Amino acid sequence: MFTTRCYLPCFVFILWISLGLLHIGAADDDLIVDKPVTENCLECLCEAKSNCNATKICVNGACGIFRITWGYWTEGGSLTLPNDTSLSEEVFSLYFLAFTNCVNDPICAAETIQKYMYKYGQDCNGDGRIDCLDFGALHKMGNLRCQDELPYTFGRIFHKCLKRKERDAKSKESSITK
């Protein structure tokens, strides 16, 4: 039972903790919503698009380990590295430099993918949920054609990577429970 001396301070403390937990919960929800693509999914996108080869900076207008195009980058928010700016649109060469710098940086490129998927995330394969399979289709085919069949090579590599990641996770989980 609360004493009169503890009632107000205890109530304030409990209220403060409760609001803090609500805030933490909201932050976690924002993380999940704002960053829908898992690390494993990003790794499989990278593997399927370029075999995570960072030596080929741009190939046919698609750049970086995720082979992001100019249009994809702009749809994904035109993110930039700290020393670049996307506000220099009037000077195309600087804007293009901001694009190539971002998409050739794995972290900036991954953030671009997160923003693109947050913006265009949809159930491309019709299974009733939005997951990595949909993100693979969105990344490869774009938001208007993601229901189309994936090209064979991309699809084979992507699905094989996802199965390997799933198998590794189950193996790790079973070794922990032993």
C-alpha positions in Angstrom: 0.0 0.0 0.0 1.3 3.5 -0.8 2.0 5.9 2.0 1.0 9.5 1.5 4.7 10.4 1.2 5.4 7.9 -1.6 2.1 8.3 -3.4 2.9 11.3 -5.6 6.7 10.5 -6.2 5.9 6.9 -7.0 3.0 7.8 -9.3 5.3 10.3 -11.2 8.0 7.7 -11.4 5.7 5.0 -12.7 4.1 7.5 -15.2 7.6 8.5 -16.4 8.7 4.9 -16.9 5.4 4.1 -18.7 5.8 7.0 -21.0 9.4 6.1 -21.6 8.4 2.5 -22.6 5.7 3.8 -24.9 8.3 6.1 -26.5 10.8 3.2 -26.9 8.0 1.0 -28.4 7.1 3.8 -30.8 10.7 4.2 -31.8 11.0 0.4 -32.5 7.8 0.5 -34.6 9.2 3.4 -36.6 12.4 1.5 -37.2 10.4 -1.5 -38.5 8.2 0.7 -40.7 10.9 3.1 -41.9 13.4 0.2 -42.6 11.3 -2.6 -43.9 14.2 -4.5 -45.5 16.2 -6.9 -43.3 19.9 -7.2 -43.4 19.6 -10.7 -44.8 17.3 -9.4 -47.6 19.8 -6.6 -48.4 22.6 -9.1 -48.6 20.6 -11.3 -51.0 19.7 -8.2 -53.2 23.3 -7.4 -53.4 24.3 -11.0 -54.2 21.6 -11.3 -56.9 22.3 -7.9 -58.5 26.1 -7.8 -58.6 27.5 -10.7 -56.5 28.3 -7.8 -54.2 31.1 -6.7 -56.6 32.2 -3.2 -55.6 34.9 -2.9 -58.3 32.4 -2.2 -61.1 31.2 1.3 -60.0 28.6 1.7 -62.7 27.4 -0.7 -65.4 24.9 0.6 -68.0 23.7 3.4 -65.7 23.2 1.1 -62.7 25.7 1.7 -59.9 27.1 0.2 -56.8 26.7 -3.2 -55.3 22.9 -3.0 -55.5 23.0 -1.7 -59.1 20.8 1.3 -58.4 19.8 3.6 -61.3 19.3 7.3 -61.3 15.5 7.0 -61.3 15.5 4.5 -58.4 17.8 6.8 -56.4 15.6 9.9 -57.0 12.5 7.8 -56.1 14.4 6.6 -53.0 14.8 10.2 -51.7 18.0 11.3 -53.5 20.1 10.6 -50.4 23.6 12.0 -50.2 26.8 11.5 -48.3 27.6 14.1 -45.7 29.9 16.1 -48.0 27.5 16.1 -51.0 24.3 17.8 -51.7 21.4 16.9 -53.9 20.3 20.6 -53.9 22.8 21.4 -56.7 20.3 20.3 -59.4 21.1 23.3 -61.4 24.6 21.9 -61.8 23.9 18.5 -63.2 27.5 17.2 -62.8 27.4 17.9 -59.1 24.0 16.2 -58.8 25.2 13.2 -60.8 28.3 13.1 -58.5 26.0 13.0 -55.4 24.1 10.1 -57.0 27.2 8.1 -57.9 28.8 8.8 -54.5 25.7 7.6 -52.6 24.9 4.5 -54.6 28.5 3.4 -54.6 28.6 3.7 -50.8 27.0 0.5 -49.4 25.4 2.3 -46.4 23.9 5.1 -48.4 22.8 2.7 -51.1 21.1 0.4 -48.5 19.3 3.5 -47.0 18.1 4.4 -50.5 16.7 0.9 -50.8 15.0 1.2 -47.4 13.4 4.5 -48.5 12.3 3.1 -51.9 10.7 0.0 -50.3 9.0 2.1 -47.6 7.6 4.3 -50.3 6.6 1.6 -52.8 6.3 -1.6 -50.6 3.5 -3.8 -51.9 2.5 -7.5 -52.1 4.0 -8.2 -55.6 3.6 -12.0 -55.4 0.0 -12.0 -54.1 0.7 -14.1 -51.0 -1.0 -11.6 -48.6 2.2 -10.1 -47.0 5.0 -7.8 -47.9 8.4 -9.4 -47.4 11.8 -9.9 -48.9 10.3 -11.8 -51.9 8.4 -8.7 -52.7 11.4 -6.4 -52.1 13.4 -8.5 -54.5 10.8 -8.1 -57.2 10.5 -4.3 -56.5 14.2 -3.9 -56.6 14.7 -5.7 -59.8 11.4 -4.8 -61.7 10.3 -1.5 -60.2 7.1 -0.6 -58.5 5.0 -0.8 -61.6 6.2 -4.2 -62.9 6.9 -6.0 -59.7 4.1 -8.6 -60.4 6.0 -9.7 -63.5 8.1 -12.8 -63.4 11.7 -12.2 -62.2 14.4 -12.7 -64.8 15.8 -16.3 -64.4 19.4 -15.5 -63.3 18.4 -12.8 -60.8 15.5 -15.0 -59.4 17.7 -18.1 -59.1 20.5 -16.3 -57.2 18.1 -14.3 -55.1 16.0 -17.4 -54.0 19.1 -19.5 -53.4 20.5 -16.8 -51.2 17.2 -16.5 -49.2 17.1 -20.3 -48.7 20.7 -20.3 -47.5 20.0 -17.4 -45.1 16.9 -19.3 -43.7 18.8 -22.5 -43.4 21.7 -20.7 -41.6 19.2 -19.0 -39.2 17.6 -22.4 -38.3 21.0 -24.0 -37.8 22.1 -21.2 -35.6 18.8 -21.3 -33.6 19.1 -25.1 -33.1 22.7 -24.8 -31.9 21.6 -22.2 -29.4 18.8 -24.3 -28.0 21.1 -27.3 -27.5 
